Amino acid sequence: MLQPSSLPAYTHVAGTAAGTTVIADRPCGLFNICFNQNQTGTATFYDCATAAGTTADNKMLVTNNNVGSLPMTLAVGCRTRYGLVTVIGGTVDFTVIWN
């Protein structure tokens, strides 16, 4: 039987201005990024536990939230060492699947 703690969690991030979201403040797995709506912004993901740790040294990936008319999922499949933080720019609407 699957234990609840082993199931992935999700964090929905939506906004129209620059902002920082701490998704996990501990090591975790980043499974998928689901882009829910066609928007014009970007999301940068960092391997760090706090908003203050977002530097070029721990940048993982940068995504554009331009998906056309259908939702899209990006499979990432990696583990972080410290945590997971995203910084958005512009207008975004996406969901991060992590554990």
C-alpha positions as CSV (number, residue, x, y, z in Angstrom):
1,M,0.0,0.0,0.0
2,L,1.3,3.4,-0.9
3,Q,2.0,5.7,2.1
4,P,0.6,9.2,1.9
5,S,4.1,10.7,2.5
6,S,5.4,9.0,-0.6
7,L,2.8,10.5,-2.9
8,P,3.7,13.6,-4.8
9,A,2.5,17.0,-3.7
10,Y,1.6,20.0,-5.9
11,T,2.0,23.7,-5.8
12,H,-0.1,26.0,-8.0
13,V,1.7,29.2,-9.0
14,A,-0.2,32.0,-10.8
15,G,0.5,35.7,-11.0
16,T,0.9,38.8,-13.1
17,A,4.0,40.3,-11.6
18,A,7.5,39.2,-10.5
19,G,7.5,37.1,-7.4
20,T,9.2,34.3,-5.6
21,T,7.6,31.1,-4.3
22,V,9.3,28.6,-2.0
23,I,7.9,25.3,-3.1
24,A,10.0,23.1,-0.7
25,D,12.4,24.2,2.0
26,R,14.1,20.7,2.1
27,P,15.5,18.3,-0.5
28,C,12.8,17.1,-2.8
29,G,12.0,15.6,-6.1
30,L,10.8,17.7,-9.0
31,F,8.6,15.5,-11.2
32,N,6.5,17.7,-13.6
33,I,5.6,21.3,-14.4
34,C,2.1,21.6,-15.8
35,F,1.4,24.7,-17.7
36,N,-2.3,25.4,-17.3
37,Q,-3.0,28.4,-19.5
38,N,-1.2,30.2,-22.3
39,Q,0.6,33.1,-20.7
40,T,3.5,35.4,-21.5
41,G,5.8,34.9,-18.5
42,T,8.7,32.8,-17.4
43,A,9.5,30.7,-14.4
44,T,13.0,30.1,-13.2
45,F,13.6,27.1,-10.8
46,Y,16.4,27.1,-8.2
47,D,17.9,24.3,-6.0
48,C,17.7,26.3,-2.7
49,A,15.6,26.4,0.5
50,T,14.9,30.1,0.7
51,A,14.1,33.0,-1.5
52,A,17.4,34.6,-0.5
53,G,19.3,31.6,-2.1
54,T,18.3,32.2,-5.7
55,T,21.6,32.7,-7.4
56,A,23.1,31.7,-10.8
57,D,25.0,29.0,-9.0
58,N,21.9,27.0,-8.1
59,K,19.7,27.7,-11.1
60,M,18.1,24.5,-12.4
61,L,16.0,25.6,-15.4
62,V,14.1,28.4,-17.0
63,T,10.7,27.8,-18.7
64,N,8.4,29.9,-20.8
65,N,4.7,29.8,-20.1
66,N,3.8,29.9,-23.8
67,V,1.9,26.6,-24.5
68,G,-0.7,27.5,-27.1
69,S,-4.3,26.6,-26.6
70,L,-3.8,23.3,-24.8
71,P,-2.3,22.6,-21.4
72,M,1.2,21.0,-21.5
73,T,3.3,19.1,-19.0
74,L,7.0,19.2,-18.9
75,A,8.5,16.0,-17.3
76,V,11.6,17.0,-15.3
77,G,12.4,14.0,-13.0
78,C,15.2,15.2,-10.8
79,R,16.1,15.6,-7.1
80,T,17.2,18.8,-5.4
81,R,19.9,19.0,-2.8
82,Y,18.6,21.9,-0.7
83,G,15.0,22.7,-1.7
84,L,12.9,24.1,-4.6
85,V,12.2,27.8,-5.2
86,T,10.7,29.4,-8.3
87,V,10.9,33.0,-9.4
88,I,8.3,34.2,-11.9
89,G,8.4,37.1,-14.3
90,G,5.4,38.3,-16.3
91,T,2.1,36.5,-16.3
92,V,2.2,32.7,-15.4
93,D,-0.1,29.9,-14.5
94,F,1.5,26.5,-13.8
95,T,1.4,23.7,-11.3
96,V,4.6,22.0,-9.9
97,I,4.4,18.3,-9.0
98,W,7.0,17.5,-6.4
99,N,7.7,15.3,-3.4
